[in-house]
Amino acid sequence: MKYIIVLIAALLSVTNGFLIQNQRTYSMKLSMMAEKSKALPFLSKPAKLDGTVIGDFGFDPLGFTENIGNYDYVISSEIKHGRVAMLAVVGFIVTQYFQVVVPEANPFKAITTLGYGPNLQILAGIGAIELATWDKTFAGGNPGDFGFDPLGQLKGKSVAQINDLKLKEIKNGRLAMVAIIGIFVQYLTFGKPTLEIF
């Protein structure tokens, strides 16, 4: 009789062990589902992307926020790359139709036609801008704010309006980063001006 009671107790403890494990697994699955990215629901949301930063939708498939220690630098570099990409899209299309310095409609050939001197001047100008904004890029504060607003776009605006403008800038910058790559590939593939493809 003692053995039967011990056997029943052992069987009950084994089944209870499975029930507790299943409940834990279920709660872990629920918490994991809650920590998925808004942008890519099949990927886990990175820890630093908690939605507090403007434009944060949990999209970081390459893990920049986890691998680069300074999160403000990551934000600042995304804003800077977006701004450069927006200028590049406009510049790439405009130089195909209006040549000012070099009589070359192909933007890639225009770089080599220009020569070393002007290209080094452009590179030195970029370096000077990088050095001038070094502290604001790495020290933190308000990423992307370099105190340059010659048109007064932010004067007299509420915090909500400023945040809306910042979100628009980030979204347009992200779109421009994708667009300039597409424009490069399209031009190198077809060899026609960008607007003639449509």
C-alpha positions in Angstrom: 0.0 0.0 0.0 2.9 2.4 0.8 4.3 1.8 -2.6 1.0 2.6 -4.4 0.7 6.0 -2.5 4.4 6.8 -3.3 3.7 5.9 -7.0 0.6 8.1 -7.2 2.4 11.0 -5.5 5.3 10.7 -7.9 2.9 10.6 -10.9 1.0 13.6 -9.6 4.2 15.6 -9.1 5.4 14.8 -12.6 2.1 16.0 -14.1 2.1 19.1 -11.9 5.6 19.8 -13.0 4.4 19.8 -16.7 1.5 22.0 -15.8 3.7 24.6 -14.2 6.2 24.4 -17.0 3.4 24.9 -19.6 2.1 28.0 -17.7 5.6 29.4 -17.5 6.1 28.8 -21.2 2.8 30.4 -22.0 3.6 33.5 -20.0 7.0 33.7 -21.6 5.4 33.5 -25.0 3.0 36.3 -24.1 5.9 38.5 -22.8 7.9 37.8 -25.9 5.0 38.7 -28.1 4.7 42.0 -26.2 8.4 42.7 -26.9 8.2 42.4 -30.7 9.1 45.3 -33.0 6.4 47.5 -34.4 8.2 47.7 -37.7 9.0 44.0 -38.1 6.7 42.0 -35.8 8.6 38.7 -36.4 11.8 40.3 -34.8 12.3 41.1 -31.2 12.4 44.7 -30.2 15.8 45.9 -29.2 16.1 47.0 -25.6 17.1 50.6 -26.2 14.3 51.2 -28.7 11.6 51.8 -26.1 9.5 54.3 -28.2 10.6 57.4 -26.3 12.7 58.8 -29.2 10.9 60.5 -32.1 10.8 58.1 -35.1 11.5 55.0 -33.0 9.4 52.1 -34.4 11.6 49.3 -33.1 13.4 48.8 -36.4 17.0 47.8 -35.9 17.6 44.5 -37.7 21.4 45.0 -37.8 21.7 45.8 -34.1 23.3 49.2 -34.3 21.6 50.3 -31.0 23.0 47.3 -29.2 26.5 47.3 -30.7 27.3 51.0 -30.6 27.5 52.2 -27.1 26.5 55.8 -27.6 22.8 55.8 -28.5 22.7 59.6 -29.1 25.4 59.1 -31.7 23.3 56.5 -33.5 20.3 58.9 -33.6 22.5 61.8 -34.7 24.2 59.8 -37.5 20.8 58.6 -38.8 19.6 62.2 -39.0 22.8 63.4 -40.6 22.7 60.5 -43.2 19.1 61.3 -43.9 19.8 65.0 -44.5 22.7 64.1 -46.8 20.5 61.6 -48.7 17.8 64.2 -49.2 20.3 66.6 -50.7 21.8 63.8 -52.8 18.5 62.8 -54.4 17.8 66.4 -55.4 21.4 66.9 -56.6 21.6 63.7 -58.6 18.4 64.5 -60.5 19.2 68.2 -61.0 22.7 67.6 -62.4 21.3 65.4 -65.1 19.3 68.3 -66.6 21.3 71.4 -65.5 25.1 71.5 -65.7 26.7 74.5 -64.0 30.3 73.7 -63.2 31.0 70.7 -65.5 29.3 70.1 -68.9 28.5 66.5 -68.0 25.0 65.1 -67.7 26.1 61.8 -66.1 26.5 62.5 -62.4 29.0 59.7 -61.9 31.3 61.0 -64.8 30.9 64.6 -63.5 32.8 63.7 -60.4 35.8 62.5 -62.3 35.5 65.3 -64.9 35.7 67.9 -62.1 39.2 66.8 -61.1 41.1 66.3 -57.9 41.3 69.9 -56.7 37.6 70.7 -56.5 36.8 67.2 -55.1 39.4 67.7 -52.4 37.9 71.0 -51.5 34.5 69.3 -51.2 36.0 66.6 -49.0 37.8 69.3 -46.8 34.5 71.1 -46.4 32.8 67.9 -45.3 35.6 67.3 -42.8 35.3 70.9 -41.5 31.6 70.4 -40.9 32.2 67.1 -39.1 34.9 68.7 -36.9 32.6 71.7 -36.1 29.8 69.4 -35.0 31.9 66.8 -33.3 30.9 67.8 -29.7 27.2 68.0 -30.5 27.4 64.6 -32.3 29.1 62.7 -29.5 28.3 64.6 -26.3 24.6 64.0 -26.5 22.0 66.6 -25.8 19.4 67.0 -28.6 20.6 64.8 -31.5 20.5 66.5 -34.9 20.2 70.0 -33.5 23.3 71.9 -34.6 21.8 75.3 -34.0 21.4 75.9 -37.8 17.9 77.2 -38.6 18.4 80.1 -41.1 14.8 80.1 -42.2 13.4 80.1 -38.7 11.4 77.0 -39.2 11.1 76.2 -35.5 10.4 79.7 -34.2 7.0 80.2 -32.6 6.2 76.5 -32.8 4.8 74.4 -29.9 6.6 71.3 -28.7 4.0 69.1 -30.5 4.6 70.9 -33.8 8.4 70.7 -33.4 8.1 66.9 -32.7 5.9 66.5 -35.8 8.4 68.3 -37.9 11.2 66.2 -36.5 9.2 63.0 -37.3 8.6 64.2 -40.8 12.3 64.9 -41.3 13.3 61.4 -40.0 10.8 59.7 -42.2 11.8 61.7 -45.3 15.4 61.0 -44.5 14.8 57.3 -44.3 12.9 57.4 -47.6 15.7 59.4 -49.2 18.4 56.9 -48.0 16.5 54.1 -49.8 15.7 56.3 -52.8 19.3 57.4 -53.5 20.4 53.7 -53.6 17.5 53.0 -56.0 18.4 56.0 -58.2 22.1 54.8 -58.3 21.1 51.3 -59.3 18.6 52.5 -61.9 21.1 54.9 -63.5 23.9 52.3 -63.6 21.5 49.7 -65.0 19.7 51.7 -67.7 22.1 54.7 -68.3 19.2 57.0 -68.7 18.3 60.1 -66.7 16.2 59.3 -63.7 13.0 61.0 -64.8 13.0 59.5 -68.3 12.5 56.0 -66.9 8.9 56.9 -65.9 
